Amino acid sequence: MSNDSHIRELVEEALDSDRTPEEVCAQFPEFLAQVRENLLRCQSVEAQINAMFPASTAPAISRRKRLLAGKDPLPQIPGYRMEEVLGRGGVGVVYKARHLKLNRDVALKMLLSGAYANPHELARFTREAEAVASLRHANIVQVYDIGELEGLPFFTMELMEGGSLAQKLAGVPIPAAEAASLIETLSMAAHIAHQGNLIHRDLKPSNILLSDDGTPKITDFGLARRIDGEAEMTQTGAHVGTPSYMAPEQALGNMNAIGPATDVYGLGAVLYEMLTGRPPFRAETVLETERQLISEQPVSPSRLNRRVPKDLETICLKCLSKEPSRRYVSAAALADDVRRFRQGEPIKARPITFVGRTWRWSRRHPAAAALVTTALLFSIVAVVAGFWMQRQQADARVAKARQVQAIEAALAHTDDLRKLNHWPEARAALAGAPSLLGTSAPDQLVQRLRRARMDVDMVIRLEDVRLRLSEGTTVQGKTSPLADRL
């Protein structure tokens, strides 16, 4: 509902009930100044009209206020016996009446503004009567008669003695099986309305009446819109409906997107309240409720009521998808999936995955999604770089350990060869060791390798000298003194 429409309703409530602007705006303080200003303007206009037409207008206006306040006797309508007032609103009243000719009780709804109603009020009242009269279904409240009493239009419809679904729920969830049965029945009724070229646009628990045996019936087609594209009764771009139950396209005022999927959303909202005891979105103000409706996802029903079956939750959340194309293609398709659930068959709806939720959130919040993506990329780069550095360090430690093992193995083999006086072989064993030696090798090991090489080289040189001297010729059969010393 737009702010202008809401302010207009608050002003009408103040006019009809003689309440002060402060009293009618108790829950909507942000509208107080505008309501006070518009109320003063309306009172000024009414005073001028009363002065100009005291014989006709004044009695109609005073009668309207007396009826709303319950101070006037019940109207006398030919063919009906008026019995009591069932309810009152800002512009109308519903009576319980007896249709004398057919000998049955009916609900009689009368528009109290009559000839002085604004075009919007009169069009809505007439549209409701015509819309319901054109439908025939066991779960849609039937209209019996349309008439007028002293300029006050009225119509009669079947009387529902069981109250409304809102009264039945009263903020308390009902068993999942009962909720599924009700929503299947209501979905088929909505499908019949769609086949009759009508979109309800205001499906909610208070617009679902119950008979004595609990049979649910859809009522209040005052906001109904024809699928064939009839001229809209509201201002261009204005949105109609109840914020806690309206579809996102209604809150955005996107009239081109209104269709059967709009009522599928409303049915999902009704199912949500039956499962959790509260509507999908409800905030302290209308604007905040609409903001949540447009930009946030509803809390999963199972988080509010652990007894909600997963499949029924999946069906409910599919109905509440932000995009109409992601909901059930028709109310009949919704009813069919609920029937599958009730019969224990696999449902066609699939739970929304984490990737799916993330993608939908990104489409609704592109700027925030871009920032999150950038942060994630930086985080991934940092993590990858950290892993790369750790891998390099690990490889370096492994290489160092292998160097140490290779050198120690060469030194041990050299010691064995030295004990056997296999000095050339010892030199060969140490020949490969320097290529394994790196700057990361321990200094002590480096010194051991160097000493071993020097020792082996020295022994081999000395052995070469001894061999040369021993093989030298003697002078007159005598050995060289140097050879004797060696």
Secondary structure, DSSP 4 states (H G I P E B T S, - for coil): --HHHHHHHHHHHHHHH---HHHHTSS-GGGHHHHHHHHHHHHHHHHHHHHH-TTTHHHHHHHHHHHHHT-SPPP--TTEEEEEEEEE-SSEEEEEEEETTTTEEEEEEEESSGGGS-HHHHHHHHHHHHHHHT---TTBPPEEEEEEETTEEEEEEE--TT-BHHHHHTT----HHHHHHHHHHHHHHHHHHHHTTEE-----GGGEEE-TT--EEE---TT-EETT-PPPSSPTT---S-TTTS-HHHHTT-GGG-SHHHHHHHHHHHHHHHHHSS-S---SSHHHHHHHHHH-PPPPHHHH-TTS-HHHHHHHHHHT-SSGGGS-SSHHHHHHHHHHHHTTPPPS--PPPHHHHHHHHHHH-HHHHHHHHHHHHHHHHHHHHHHHHHHHHHHHHHHHHHHHHHHHHHHHHHHHHHHTT-HHHHHHHHHSHHHH--TTS-HHHHHHHHHHHHHHHHHHHHHHHHHHHHTSPPBTTB--HHHHH-
